[in-house]
Amino acid sequence: MPPPALKPAAKRAAKTPKSAPRRLGWPPDEDRVEAIFTRLAAVMPEPKTELDFKDPFTLTVAVALSAQATDVSVNKATAKLFAVADTPEKMLALGEEGLIPFIASIGLYRNKARNVIALSRIVLEEHGGQAPLTREGLQALPGVGRKTASVVLNELGIEPAIAVDTHVFRVSHRLGLANAATPDKVEAQLHEVVPGAWLPKAHHWLILHGRYTCLARRPKCEACVISDLCPSRGEFVEPPA
């Protein structure tokens, strides 16, 4: 069954700029937050990144390539790339011009090629060929910002980080888990309200929920396991007659 049509108010909300999100009361009720993550954990007991990788180095490269690109498009590119260059040495041997054909289907590929070669050189020369597994070390790499570092650290179980991308930003606001206007501030709010037991996987639950259920324009409220806990549900679902 197709998702219900958006009401006029919902259409306006969907067009609201990311820098001016709809504000809900904050902090949220603790019992409601606990119930949200309990249910998400029940349907996604072992959430993980959808990016393909072999080790910390290839994970770092894949996440860096995924900026402003879909995981599907990145996986298509890295399937061939990592078959021939899955170490800093092999990546440097390719060079920028050799790398570009592998990632030309990904947005901003020239800048990303420059960064991947530069970070490969640093990993090889300053870290013995192993990706640094600290936030400071990762964020010192070209093309690796806070969000990329958070994804790597979270996926490898090093830090219960929450990388706030567009999906996490949107879902957090709709659920009333955050009401701040910037990703960094939303991240700080999430760390305040998400119970510690759920923090290690919270990033994955929120991003996957946003990617497949709580869609930007037509959220699948009728198929959502937490719709009754969502203060924004009334914007997208017509009340019963």
C-alpha positions, -999 to 999 in steps of 0.1 A, spaced: 0 0 0 15 34 -9 23 59 19 -6 82 28 -6 116 11 10 144 30 -13 170 44 -6 206 33 11 214 66 33 184 62 43 195 27 54 228 41 73 211 69 91 188 44 104 219 26 117 236 58 155 243 54 178 220 75 191 251 92 157 259 106 142 226 118 108 223 134 113 227 171 98 204 197 101 205 235 134 193 248 146 173 266 123 144 257 106 121 282 131 95 294 106 66 293 97 75 257 133 76 246 139 42 262 109 28 244 121 42 211 154 24 212 140 -8 227 117 -11 197 144 -2 171 167 -28 187 140 -54 184 136 -50 147 173 -42 140 193 -62 166 226 -59 148 227 -27 128 259 -19 109 272 3 81 260 -6 46 294 4 32 316 -25 22 351 -26 37 379 -49 46 398 -32 74 401 2 91 419 17 62 393 7 36 366 17 59 381 52 63 384 55 25 348 43 19 334 67 44 354 96 30 341 87 -5 305 85 8 302 122 15 273 135 -7 270 101 -23 249 70 -16 264 39 0 252 19 -30 272 41 -54 303 39 -32 301 2 -29 299 -2 -67 331 19 -70 350 3 -41 342 -32 -52 366 -27 -81 389 -2 -64 396 -24 -33 403 -54 -56 434 -36 -68 442 -11 -41 432 -20 -5 463 -7 12 480 28 14 509 15 -6 487 2 -35 466 34 -33 497 56 -37 508 34 -66 476 43 -84 480 80 -78 452 105 -84 449 99 -121 449 62 -116 423 64 -89 399 87 -107 385 61 -131 374 39 -102 355 67 -84 344 89 -113 308 78 -108 308 94 -73 301 131 -67 331 154 -61 354 126 -73 384 148 -82 386 163 -48 380 129 -32 408 114 -53 431 141 -41 422 135 -5 424 97 -6 459 98 -21 469 124 5 455 105 34 471 73 21 505 90 21 500 102 57 488 67 69 518 51 53 545 76 64 532 86 98 512 56 110 531 26 96 504 18 70 477 14 96 447 38 98 449 58 131 421 47 153 417 79 174 395 108 167 424 132 166 444 110 143 415 104 119 404 140 118 440 150 109 436 130 76 427 150 45 390 146 37 381 132 71 360 155 92 342 149 125 313 130 109 336 106 90 357 100 121 326 93 141 314 67 116 347 49 116 351 49 154 315 38 159 316 10 133 349 -4 148 335 -3 183 361 22 195 338 50 205 300 52 209 299 81 185 269 94 167 275 108 132 248 133 124 240 131 87 208 143 70 189 111 81 200 113 117 193 150 118 158 146 104 148 116 125 161 132 157 140 162 151 109 144 142 112 122 173 119 151 195 153 137 205 169 169 195 159 204 185 192 221 177 199 237 144 233 223 136 246 187 133 273 193 160 246 206 185 223 177 176 251 153 183 256 168 217 219 166 225 217 130 214 246 121 237 226 138 265 193 119 260 202 85 245 206 60 274 242 47 276 232 11 269 219 22 234 246 46 225 270 22 207 243 14 181 222 46 182 238 60 151 230 30 130 194 27 143 187 64 135 203 64 101 187 32 89 153 42 102 157 75 83 169 58 52 142 32 49 112 43 70 112 79 82 118 92 47 122 129 41 90 136 21 68 106 25 77 88 58 62 53 61 43 60 93 20 31 87 50 7 88 69 24 116 74 5 148 77 37 168 50 58 151 29 60 183 59 74 201 66 100 175 53 136 182 55 144 145 33 116 133 2 139 130 19 159 103 19 130 79 -10 108 88 -46 118 85 -65 113 118 -92 86 118 -127 98 107 
